């Protein structure tokens, strides 16, 4: 074998290995992608009852009801449509009305969503209280932050 043929063979083998690795990564990532529907998309789609999905939006103001110590009812909205959610469990610390949330579960019927997991979202302006106090004490606090 000539040196030129050996180089060509090495380049082809390297490209095949890289292509195989990329395809394997993409195939595995396909299984782990989590998409959530907004309430407006739920109204337009044909989602079956008892199919586990995620819905995302904001917790509607004045909709949160505590039924018992670990049972809650609230509405998720995207300002166009809203969905009633039942949840039995412990809510995250950042969960409150007007705040973003992603809820995982399934529809009991067309109008009631039974949640198994609740994930609270915060905006990009979130700042821990201890850092906020340090910034105020050092004089670097900007009044545009809340």
RACOR-V968781 format. One record per residue. N is the residue number from 1. RES is the residue in one letter. SS is DSSP state (~ for helix, > for strand, _ for the rest). PHI is phi as a letter, one per 30 degrees, with the letter a starting at -180 (* if undefined). OMEGA is omega in whole degrees, -180 to 180 (* if undefined). Layout:
n:N res:RES ss:SS phi:PHI omega:OMEGA
n:N res:RES ss:SS phi:PHI omega:OMEGA
//
This chain:
n:1 res:X ss:_ phi:* omega:179
n:2 res:X ss:_ phi:d omega:180
n:3 res:X ss:~ phi:d omega:179
n:4 res:X ss:~ phi:d omega:179
n:5 res:X ss:~ phi:d omega:178
n:6 res:X ss:~ phi:d omega:178
n:7 res:X ss:~ phi:d omega:179
n:8 res:X ss:~ phi:d omega:178
n:9 res:X ss:~ phi:d omega:178
n:10 res:X ss:~ phi:d omega:179
n:11 res:X ss:~ phi:d omega:179
n:12 res:X ss:~ phi:d omega:179
n:13 res:X ss:~ phi:d omega:178
n:14 res:X ss:~ phi:d omega:178
n:15 res:X ss:~ phi:d omega:178
n:16 res:X ss:~ phi:d omega:179
n:17 res:X ss:~ phi:d omega:180
n:18 res:X ss:~ phi:d omega:179
n:19 res:X ss:~ phi:d omega:178
n:20 res:X ss:~ phi:d omega:180
n:21 res:X ss:~ phi:d omega:179
n:22 res:X ss:~ phi:d omega:179
n:23 res:X ss:~ phi:d omega:178
n:24 res:X ss:~ phi:d omega:178
n:25 res:X ss:~ phi:d omega:180
n:26 res:X ss:~ phi:d omega:179
n:27 res:X ss:~ phi:d omega:179
n:28 res:X ss:~ phi:d omega:179
n:29 res:X ss:~ phi:d omega:179
n:30 res:X ss:~ phi:e omega:-180
n:31 res:X ss:~ phi:d omega:-172
n:32 res:X ss:~ phi:c omega:179
n:33 res:X ss:_ phi:d omega:-180
n:34 res:X ss:_ phi:c omega:178
n:35 res:X ss:_ phi:c omega:174
n:36 res:X ss:_ phi:b omega:178
n:37 res:X ss:> phi:c omega:171
n:38 res:X ss:_ phi:d omega:178
n:39 res:X ss:~ phi:e omega:178
n:40 res:X ss:~ phi:d omega:178
n:41 res:X ss:~ phi:d omega:178
n:42 res:X ss:~ phi:d omega:180
n:43 res:X ss:~ phi:d omega:-176
n:44 res:X ss:~ phi:d omega:-173
n:45 res:X ss:_ phi:c omega:179
n:46 res:X ss:_ phi:c omega:-180
n:47 res:X ss:_ phi:d omega:-177
n:48 res:X ss:_ phi:d omega:178
n:49 res:X ss:_ phi:d omega:-179
n:50 res:X ss:_ phi:i omega:173
n:51 res:X ss:_ phi:d omega:-178
n:52 res:X ss:_ phi:d omega:179
n:53 res:X ss:> phi:b omega:173
n:54 res:X ss:> phi:c omega:173
n:55 res:X ss:> phi:b omega:-178
n:56 res:X ss:> phi:b omega:179
n:57 res:X ss:> phi:l omega:179
n:58 res:X ss:> phi:c omega:175
n:59 res:X ss:> phi:d omega:-176
n:60 res:X ss:_ phi:d omega:178
n:61 res:X ss:_ phi:d omega:180
n:62 res:X ss:_ phi:h omega:179
n:63 res:X ss:_ phi:c omega:-175
n:64 res:X ss:_ phi:d omega:177
n:65 res:X ss:> phi:b omega:176
n:66 res:X ss:> phi:c omega:-178
n:67 res:X ss:> phi:d omega:175
n:68 res:X ss:> phi:b omega:-177
n:69 res:X ss:_ phi:d omega:180
n:70 res:X ss:_ phi:b omega:179
n:71 res:X ss:> phi:b omega:-173
n:72 res:X ss:> phi:b omega:172
n:73 res:X ss:> phi:b omega:177
n:74 res:X ss:> phi:a omega:179
n:75 res:X ss:> phi:c omega:174
n:76 res:X ss:> phi:c omega:-177
n:77 res:X ss:> phi:b omega:170
n:78 res:X ss:_ phi:b omega:-180
n:79 res:X ss:_ phi:i omega:176
n:80 res:X ss:_ phi:c omega:180
n:81 res:X ss:_ phi:b omega:177
n:82 res:X ss:> phi:b omega:-177
n:83 res:X ss:> phi:b omega:176
n:84 res:X ss:> phi:d omega:-177
n:85 res:X ss:> phi:b omega:170
n:86 res:X ss:> phi:c omega:179
n:87 res:X ss:> phi:b omega:173
n:88 res:X ss:> phi:c omega:-179
n:89 res:X ss:_ phi:l omega:-178
n:90 res:X ss:_ phi:c omega:179
n:91 res:X ss:_ phi:d omega:177
n:92 res:X ss:_ phi:d omega:-178
n:93 res:X ss:_ phi:d omega:-177
n:94 res:X ss:_ phi:d omega:-178
n:95 res:X ss:_ phi:d omega:175
n:96 res:X ss:_ phi:a omega:180
n:97 res:X ss:_ phi:d omega:-180
n:98 res:X ss:_ phi:i omega:-178
n:99 res:X ss:_ phi:c omega:178
n:100 res:X ss:> phi:d omega:179
n:101 res:X ss:> phi:a omega:171
n:102 res:X ss:> phi:b omega:-175
n:103 res:X ss:> phi:c omega:179
n:104 res:X ss:> phi:c omega:180
n:105 res:X ss:> phi:l omega:-178
n:106 res:X ss:> phi:b omega:178
n:107 res:X ss:> phi:d omega:174
n:108 res:X ss:_ phi:d omega:169
n:109 res:X ss:_ phi:b omega:-174
n:110 res:X ss:_ phi:d omega:-172
n:111 res:X ss:_ phi:c omega:-177
n:112 res:X ss:> phi:b omega:-180
n:113 res:X ss:> phi:c omega:177
n:114 res:X ss:> phi:c omega:-176
n:115 res:X ss:> phi:d omega:173
n:116 res:X ss:> phi:c omega:178
n:117 res:X ss:> phi:b omega:176
n:118 res:X ss:> phi:b omega:178
n:119 res:X ss:> phi:c omega:179
n:120 res:X ss:> phi:d omega:178
n:121 res:X ss:_ phi:c omega:173
n:122 res:X ss:_ phi:b omega:-179
n:123 res:X ss:_ phi:d omega:-177
n:124 res:X ss:_ phi:d omega:180
n:125 res:X ss:_ phi:c omega:-179
n:126 res:X ss:_ phi:d omega:180
n:127 res:X ss:_ phi:b omega:179
n:128 res:X ss:_ phi:e omega:-175
n:129 res:X ss:~ phi:d omega:-179
n:130 res:X ss:~ phi:d omega:178
n:131 res:X ss:~ phi:d omega:178
n:132 res:X ss:~ phi:d omega:179
n:133 res:X ss:~ phi:d omega:178
n:134 res:X ss:~ phi:d omega:179
n:135 res:X ss:~ phi:d omega:178
n:136 res:X ss:~ phi:d omega:-179
n:137 res:X ss:~ phi:d omega:-179
n:138 res:X ss:~ phi:d omega:178
n:139 res:X ss:_ phi:i omega:180
n:140 res:X ss:_ phi:c omega:-177
n:141 res:X ss:_ phi:d omega:179
n:142 res:X ss:_ phi:c omega:-175
n:143 res:X ss:_ phi:d omega:178
n:144 res:X ss:_ phi:d omega:176
n:145 res:X ss:_ phi:d omega:-179
n:146 res:X ss:_ phi:c omega:*
//
